[in-house]
């Protein structure tokens, strides 16, 4: 006697075996496919070939919110045109819906250090900057830019206005005055802390040699929440025993985005600013 349905069962088993074999071989190809994709993207990255719609070497699009110094604009000008193309807008231009504007740019620089107004941002802009970084955007903050809310005088500091994305924040002194409201003028030197970081690659100090003297900075005694890449020492090497130190460059990496903070005018260190743009690209 023959088992009823035996032929159908055998066919089903063969079909299942065939599907299993296809699935097995396809899963084995996945690492190879990923390797090919990585190789193609790497080749485009170093310029071996072009991928339509994908160009790693084109200048980054930067939105500058505020008013940078002339030396920063010069650093971002002709010598950096292969790295970045920038557009300057004030906070009022961004209006009540800045999310759409920010999404058009590869990176944003918030620099209100030379504005005739205090460093105000709106609640909408602060929230939009936080969302921009969370979604993978790159943000540069200069000095005390963005520490005040135009509609809420009690909200002082980056955490109060942008959430938990900034690499630094304000601290109150013994009188209760936030440090980011108290500019400090110093003549000093920048020293590298994180020698492996691309932003300061090959740069140990600024000025590069001791006999070149010091640089005039306007800094803030902010608290560090991220990776301190470089610091500012008041005076020279000879003043180390009685010098004051301040954070210079601080970075905070998020799941997708990055935020870099400059506690001085970034135009004073053109090579570092250009390295920062390359790193954020």
C-alpha positions as CSV (number, residue, x, y, z in Angstrom):
1,X,0.0,0.0,0.0
2,X,1.1,3.5,-0.8
3,X,0.9,6.3,1.7
4,X,-1.6,8.8,0.5
5,X,-0.1,12.1,-0.2
6,X,3.4,10.7,-0.4
7,X,4.3,12.4,-3.7
8,X,3.0,15.8,-2.6
9,X,4.9,15.5,0.7
10,X,8.1,14.6,-1.2
11,X,7.6,17.6,-3.5
12,X,7.1,19.9,-0.6
13,X,10.2,18.6,1.0
14,X,12.2,19.2,-2.2
15,X,10.8,22.7,-2.5
16,X,11.7,23.4,1.1
17,X,15.2,22.1,0.5
18,X,15.6,24.3,-2.5
19,X,14.4,27.4,-0.7
20,X,16.7,26.6,2.2
21,X,19.7,26.3,-0.1
22,X,18.9,29.6,-1.9
23,X,18.5,31.3,1.5
24,X,21.8,29.8,2.7
25,X,23.7,30.9,-0.3
26,X,22.2,34.4,-0.2
27,X,23.1,34.9,3.4
28,X,26.6,33.8,2.5
29,X,26.7,36.6,-0.1
30,X,25.6,39.4,2.2
31,X,29.2,40.1,3.6
32,X,30.6,40.1,0.1
33,X,27.8,42.5,-1.1
34,X,28.5,44.8,1.9
35,X,32.2,44.7,1.1
36,X,31.6,45.7,-2.5
37,X,29.4,48.6,-1.4
38,X,32.0,49.8,1.1
39,X,34.7,49.6,-1.6
40,X,32.6,51.6,-4.1
41,X,31.9,54.3,-1.5
42,X,35.6,54.3,-0.5
43,X,36.7,54.8,-4.1
44,X,34.3,57.7,-4.5
45,X,35.6,59.2,-1.2
46,X,39.2,59.2,-2.4
47,X,38.3,60.3,-5.9
48,X,38.9,57.2,-7.9
49,X,35.5,57.4,-9.6
50,X,32.3,59.3,-9.5
51,X,28.9,58.1,-8.3
52,X,26.0,60.1,-9.9
53,X,24.3,62.2,-7.2
54,X,27.0,61.4,-4.7
55,X,30.1,63.7,-4.3
56,X,32.2,63.5,-1.2
57,X,34.7,66.1,-2.3
58,X,32.3,69.0,-3.1
59,X,32.4,71.9,-0.6
60,X,30.1,71.6,2.4
61,X,27.1,73.9,2.7
62,X,27.3,75.9,5.9
63,X,24.7,78.1,7.5
64,X,26.2,80.8,9.7
65,X,23.7,82.2,12.2
66,X,24.7,85.5,13.6
67,X,27.7,87.7,12.7
68,X,31.3,86.2,12.8
69,X,34.4,88.3,12.9
70,X,36.1,89.5,9.8
71,X,39.1,87.2,10.3
72,X,36.7,84.2,10.6
73,X,35.1,85.2,7.3
74,X,38.5,85.5,5.7
75,X,39.4,82.1,7.0
76,X,36.2,80.7,5.4
77,X,36.8,82.7,2.2
78,X,39.1,82.1,-0.8
79,X,41.6,79.8,1.0
80,X,38.7,77.5,2.1
81,X,36.4,77.6,-0.9
82,X,37.1,74.0,-1.8
83,X,36.0,73.0,1.7
84,X,32.9,75.1,2.4
85,X,30.4,77.6,0.9
86,X,28.6,79.6,3.6
87,X,25.4,81.6,3.9
88,X,25.0,84.1,6.7
89,X,21.6,84.7,8.3
90,X,20.4,86.3,11.5
91,X,18.1,84.7,14.0
92,X,15.1,86.8,12.8
93,X,15.5,85.5,9.2
94,X,15.0,82.0,10.4
95,X,11.5,82.9,11.7
96,X,9.2,80.6,13.6
97,X,9.9,77.5,11.5
98,X,13.7,77.1,11.3
99,X,13.7,73.3,10.9
100,X,13.3,73.5,7.1
101,X,16.1,76.1,6.7
102,X,18.6,74.0,8.8
103,X,17.9,70.8,6.9
104,X,19.3,72.4,3.7
105,X,22.8,72.6,5.2
106,X,25.6,70.1,6.0
107,X,26.7,72.1,9.0
108,X,25.7,75.1,11.0
109,X,27.9,77.7,12.8
110,X,26.2,79.7,15.6
111,X,28.5,82.7,16.0
112,X,26.9,85.9,17.4
113,X,30.2,87.2,18.9
114,X,30.2,90.3,16.7
115,X,26.5,91.0,16.6
116,X,25.3,94.3,17.9
117,X,22.6,92.4,19.8
118,X,23.0,90.1,22.8
119,X,23.3,86.4,22.0
120,X,19.6,85.7,21.8
121,X,17.9,82.8,20.1
122,X,14.2,81.9,20.0
123,X,12.7,78.9,21.6
124,X,11.9,77.5,18.1
125,X,15.5,77.9,17.0
126,X,16.9,76.3,20.1
127,X,14.6,73.3,19.6
128,X,15.4,73.1,15.9
129,X,19.2,73.1,16.5
130,X,18.8,70.3,19.0
131,X,16.7,68.3,16.6
132,X,19.1,69.0,13.7
133,X,22.0,67.6,15.7
134,X,20.0,64.6,16.9
135,X,19.2,63.7,13.3
136,X,22.9,63.8,12.3
137,X,23.6,67.5,11.8
138,X,27.0,69.1,12.6
139,X,27.0,72.3,14.7
140,X,29.8,74.7,15.7
141,X,29.2,77.1,18.6
142,X,31.4,80.1,19.1
143,X,31.9,82.0,22.4
144,X,28.7,82.6,24.3
145,X,26.5,82.4,21.2
146,X,22.9,81.2,21.8
147,X,23.0,81.4,25.6
148,X,19.9,83.7,25.9
149,X,16.3,83.2,25.1
150,X,14.5,86.2,23.5
151,X,11.2,85.3,25.2
152,X,12.4,83.9,28.6
153,X,15.1,85.9,30.5
154,X,15.4,83.2,33.1
155,X,16.7,80.7,30.5
156,X,20.5,81.2,30.4
157,X,22.9,78.8,29.0
158,X,23.1,76.2,26.2
159,X,21.4,73.4,28.2
160,X,18.4,75.7,28.9
161,X,18.0,76.8,25.3
162,X,19.2,73.8,23.2
163,X,18.8,70.8,25.4
164,X,21.6,68.4,26.1
165,X,23.7,68.7,23.0
166,X,26.3,71.3,23.8
167,X,29.9,70.3,24.8
168,X,30.0,73.0,27.5
169,X,27.6,74.9,29.7
170,X,27.5,77.9,32.1
171,X,28.5,77.8,35.7
172,X,27.5,80.4,38.3
173,X,30.2,82.2,40.3
174,X,30.0,83.0,44.0
175,X,27.7,85.9,43.2
176,X,25.4,83.7,41.2
177,X,26.3,85.3,37.9
178,X,26.5,82.7,35.0
179,X,30.0,82.4,33.6
180,X,28.8,82.7,30.0
181,X,27.8,86.3,30.7
182,X,31.3,87.3,31.8
183,X,33.8,87.6,29.0
184,X,37.5,87.3,30.1
185,X,40.2,88.9,28.1
186,X,43.5,87.1,28.2
187,X,46.8,86.9,26.3
188,X,47.6,83.3,26.1
189,X,48.5,80.1,24.2
190,X,46.5,77.2,22.9
191,X,47.7,73.8,23.8
192,X,46.5,70.5,22.4
193,X,45.1,67.9,24.7
194,X,43.8,65.2,22.3
195,X,46.7,64.7,20.0
196,X,44.9,62.0,18.0
197,X,42.0,64.2,17.1
198,X,41.7,65.3,13.4
199,X,40.9,68.9,14.3
200,X,44.3,69.4,15.8
201,X,46.3,66.9,13.8
202,X,50.0,67.9,13.7
203,X,49.3,71.0,15.8
204,X,50.7,71.0,19.4
205,X,50.3,74.6,20.3
206,X,49.4,78.1,18.9
207,X,51.6,80.1,18.4
208,X,53.7,77.2,17.2
209,X,56.9,78.3,18.9
210,X,57.3,80.1,22.2
211,X,59.2,83.1,21.0
212,X,56.2,84.2,18.9
213,X,54.6,85.5,22.0
214,X,50.9,85.1,22.9
215,X,47.5,85.7,21.3
216,X,44.7,88.0,22.6
217,X,41.6,85.9,23.4
218,X,38.2,86.6,24.7
219,X,37.1,83.5,26.6
220,X,34.5,82.3,29.0
221,X,35.0,80.1,32.1
222,X,32.6,77.4,30.9
223,X,32.2,73.9,32.3
224,X,33.2,71.0,30.0
225,X,30.7,68.3,29.2
226,X,32.4,66.7,26.3
227,X,35.9,65.8,25.0
228,X,38.3,68.7,25.5
229,X,40.5,68.8,22.5
230,X,42.6,71.9,23.4
231,X,42.8,74.4,26.2
232,X,44.0,78.0,26.6
233,X,46.7,78.9,29.0
234,X,47.0,82.5,30.1
235,X,50.5,83.8,29.4
236,X,53.5,81.7,28.1
237,X,55.4,78.6,29.2
238,X,57.2,80.7,31.7
239,X,53.9,81.7,33.4
240,X,52.7,78.1,34.0
241,X,53.0,78.3,37.8
242,X,50.7,81.3,38.1
243,X,48.6,80.9,34.9
244,X,44.8,80.4,34.5
245,X,43.4,77.8,32.2
246,X,40.3,77.8,30.1
247,X,38.7,75.3,27.8
248,X,39.7,76.0,24.2
249,X,38.0,73.5,21.8
250,X,35.5,71.0,23.1
251,X,33.6,68.4,21.1
252,X,30.5,66.3,22.0
253,X,29.5,63.4,19.8
254,X,26.0,62.2,19.7
255,X,24.5,59.1,18.1
256,X,24.4,60.7,14.7
257,X,25.5,64.4,15.0
258,X,28.4,66.3,16.4
259,X,28.8,69.6,18.2
260,X,32.2,71.5,18.4
261,X,32.6,74.5,20.7
262,X,35.3,77.2,20.2
263,X,35.9,79.3,23.3
264,X,37.6,81.9,21.1
265,X,37.3,83.5,17.7
266,X,38.1,80.5,15.4
267,X,39.5,82.8,12.7
268,X,42.5,83.2,15.0
269,X,43.5,79.6,14.2
270,X,42.8,79.2,10.5
271,X,44.3,75.7,10.1
272,X,42.3,74.4,13.0
273,X,39.1,75.9,11.6
274,X,39.7,74.3,8.3
275,X,40.5,71.0,9.9
276,X,37.2,71.3,11.8
277,X,35.3,71.7,8.6
278,X,37.0,68.7,7.0
279,X,36.3,66.7,10.1
280,X,32.6,67.6,10.2
281,X,32.2,66.9,6.4
